[in-house]
Amino acid sequence: MKRVDTIKWHLMLAIVFMASFLGSCKKKAPEPDARTLQMQKLSASWKVNSVENDDLDVTSQYSGFTLTVNDLKYTTTNGGNPWPSSGTYDFKDADLTILVRSDGTEIQIEELTSSTLVLSFNYNSLTGGRTNGVTGNFIFSLKK
């Protein structure tokens, strides 16, 4: 009779062990996809480091420039002609290094780290009047 009691006790112990083991297993949250990770890296308030327009340093024209990105929206301060005060963007197809703003401007992400964002794009949406310094090829080097 003792052998049966011992077997029951071991079986009961095994069931308790398995129940506690299975109960402690937590499902991991799914890893974010590449698009979500890129959006998370972009989401920040970026300040001007330097600005080039057609290979000329025009940083002084963008003093106080900020670009705030959150989800698929952005706002700017002191963005001048090439940066609307607000808008939306999306990635171009599956290419996570090209942004397309709501005004149709395509922006190349040249560099994106935890503290640096470098964007290049061509902006030629003015007709007539002064175009030097407000249209052309831009490179915005930004920092957090």
C-alpha positions, -999 to 999 in steps of 0.1 A, spaced: 0 0 0 29 23 7 41 20 -29 8 32 -43 9 62 -19 44 70 -30 34 69 -67 4 91 -60 26 116 -41 51 117 -70 23 121 -95 8 149 -75 42 166 -72 48 163 -109 13 179 -117 20 208 -93 55 213 -109 41 213 -144 12 236 -135 36 261 -119 60 258 -148 33 264 -174 18 292 -153 51 310 -152 55 310 -190 46 344 -204 40 350 -240 64 374 -254 50 404 -272 57 402 -309 88 420 -321 79 452 -339 84 451 -377 110 472 -395 85 499 -404 75 504 -367 111 504 -356 119 531 -382 89 552 -371 100 549 -335 136 561 -344 122 591 -363 97 601 -335 115 629 -317 120 666 -316 150 673 -339 169 706 -338 190 721 -366 227 713 -367 235 725 -402 216 732 -435 230 731 -470 212 745 -500 229 736 -534 262 730 -516 261 763 -497 259 766 -459 226 783 -451 224 772 -415 219 809 -403 187 811 -423 172 782 -402 181 794 -368 157 778 -343 145 753 -368 129 722 -352 113 692 -368 90 672 -345 80 638 -358 53 617 -341 38 586 -358 32 597 -394 28 634 -387 53 662 -384 54 699 -373 81 724 -379 92 757 -364 112 782 -386 111 758 -415 111 784 -442 100 776 -477 111 740 -479 93 729 -447 56 734 -443 46 741 -407 29 707 -404 18 678 -425 20 640 -428 44 616 -443 47 580 -453 74 557 -464 78 552 -502 65 517 -508 87 493 -488 118 516 -488 122 528 -452 148 553 -462 126 575 -484 98 596 -469 70 611 -490 55 643 -474 19 651 -479 30 678 -503 46 652 -525 82 660 -516 104 629 -514 130 630 -486 160 607 -484 171 596 -449 208 598 -453 215 589 -416 194 580 -386 208 572 -352 196 578 -317 209 614 -318 214 623 -355 190 627 -384 203 637 -419 177 644 -446 182 654 -482 156 664 -507 150 687 -537 124 714 -533 115 735 -563 79 745 -557 82 782 -562 74 800 -594 89 834 -602 106 857 -577 136 849 -556 145 812 -557 181 812 -544 182 799 -508 146 788 -508 145 761 -535 170 735 -548 188 706 -532 187 707 -494 206 687 -467 193 691 -432 215 677 -405 196 675 -373 202 664 -337 181 656 -306 
